[in-house]
Every structure is written in C-alpha cells, then in structure tokens.
C-alpha cells in the first residue's frame, strides 16, 4: 500500500442510531494504473476496554485482514492500542522492532486530523458511560473503592474515572458538573452535591481547579435545593446554573438517581464483603482445634481423620 495513503474515520450504522460504530480506514490515495489494480483499503475495528472502572484513555484497533498474514509480511499491525491523549500507539514491553507498528504509528501521528480525534474522544466517553450503566453491579470491581468510613460523600467520577461529569452552557461559558453522593449503609437520602466547574481547552475535560466552585445540594426526588454551606456564594447563582444543567439534561433527575443507586450497590457489596471476612476471622479464632483421632464434629461418629479432615471446609461446624 502506498505510504501516501489517507487515514480517515468512518462511521458504521448501529442498531441504535445514536451509537454508530467507528472504523479507522487507511485509504490508498494514489490512482492505480488500471481499474483492476485498485487497492482495497485497510480497515481497523475500534473498541474500548471492558472494565467500567478503568481510567485509561486508550482504544483497541483490530485489523482482521492482517491476522491471516505472517507478522513479517504485514503492512500494518493486527492488534494495537491507541492513546487518545497522546495520539500515538501504545508500545509493548517487547523491544523487537516492528516496521508495521512504526509505519502505522507515524501515520496516526501525522495524518489523523484533530477533528477526527475529537470525534473519537466523544465516542470513547459515550461508550465508557454506556458500559458503566449497562454492566451488572455484581460484575464491577470493588477492591479499591474510595474510603468513605469518615462519612464523606463520594463522587461518581472518583469511582468511575471515565464516567464523565455532566456539562452545560451558562452565559456563553461551558461548565462541567461533578455529582457526589452519600453511600453510608442504611442511609435513604436522595440528595446529591452538584459542583460546577468552568471548562477550558478541551470539551468534556475539567479546566483549572478553583478553590470554592459554585455548589449546592439537590434532591432528585423532591427537586428541592439547599446551600452547601453558610459561606457567601461567589460566581453565578447556583439555581441558575442548575436550571442550565436541567435544560441540557431533561432527564437529569433519573440520571442522578440511577448513578446514586450504582454507587450505593457497590458500597453495599463492599460492606458485605468486609463483614463476611470479619465473621470468618472471628470463627477461625474461636473454632476449637480438633485432633486427627477425635470424633468428627459433623456427628457421623467416625474419627475426624477418616471423615471431614480432607474436605474443603473441615470442622466447619462447632460442636454444641
């Protein structure tokens, strides 16, 4: 394929019209000497990683046609990851030179337009949010959830780094909106803390941190608001910002309730896991030691060594 080839982003219709699937196509640009010599384009299938809580900014590019070709004969690689932040391919730990990788990496860096990159970033965040909202809560990793033992609220984006904050436009300025929730066991509140942050540089990414961003408490069931603190408010009126957010997201209340339920469910799982581990530790510490020739505690009348000693959970029952 000519190295004058054109790199373009194309969109394939999906069953859900709002979720068209992107493809990265390498299209030969040099006209062939004869029509029958026309070279077919190379097309990469694009997908994201399957972890809802992953904070990466990479997408997977798969070249199905290259898989049928020996690695040393490939023009472009078969499976690679592209970092949307650096606009470059992700290099593996293998230091072996790969001409196909280097060729495509140079092409992505120099010929992938900023407009296509921005469109791909928008698709990436939408797909990540769709993954977060559709993955069963029981399958979401909970081992490193933010600590809330002190009673602090937790932000949705703190649990899901790519669960992009809401955004809205107010007085010709773009604002990102961070949503935080109470996840304490037994709490039945329906409030969220909404913090408004001005956006700069790239749409969808928070700009410079400000010390006291406009914020308020909002009840997504009663629609009532109350100030976050008694300190004087600075900047735009909070209720006006909330109005702009509701105009941008007509179903805002449902989104907030759903996100709250996801977080509550994850922390309930974490609490059950903690309690189960604690109970197991207590039982282990108080369980009497059973000798090999002692009667088996299961009540069979046989010696322990001939009964439950070799089972998965020997002596799981404590004699009464």
Secondary structure, DSSP 8 states (H G I E B T S, - for coil): --TT-EEEEEEE--SSGGG-EEEEEEE--S--SSGGG----EEEEEEE-S-TT----EEEEE-GGGGGS-GGG-SS-SEEEEETTTTEE---S--S--HHHHHHHHHHHHHS-HHHHHHHHHHHHHHHHHHHHHS-GGGS--TT----TT---EEHHHHSTTS--EEEEETTEEEEEEEEE---TT----EEEEEEEEB-SSTTSB-S--TT-EEEEEETTT--EEES-SS---SS-HHHHHHHHHHH-TTHHHHHHHHHHHHHHHHHHHHHHHHHHHHHHHHHHHS----TTSB-TTSSSSBGGGTTTTSTTTT-S---
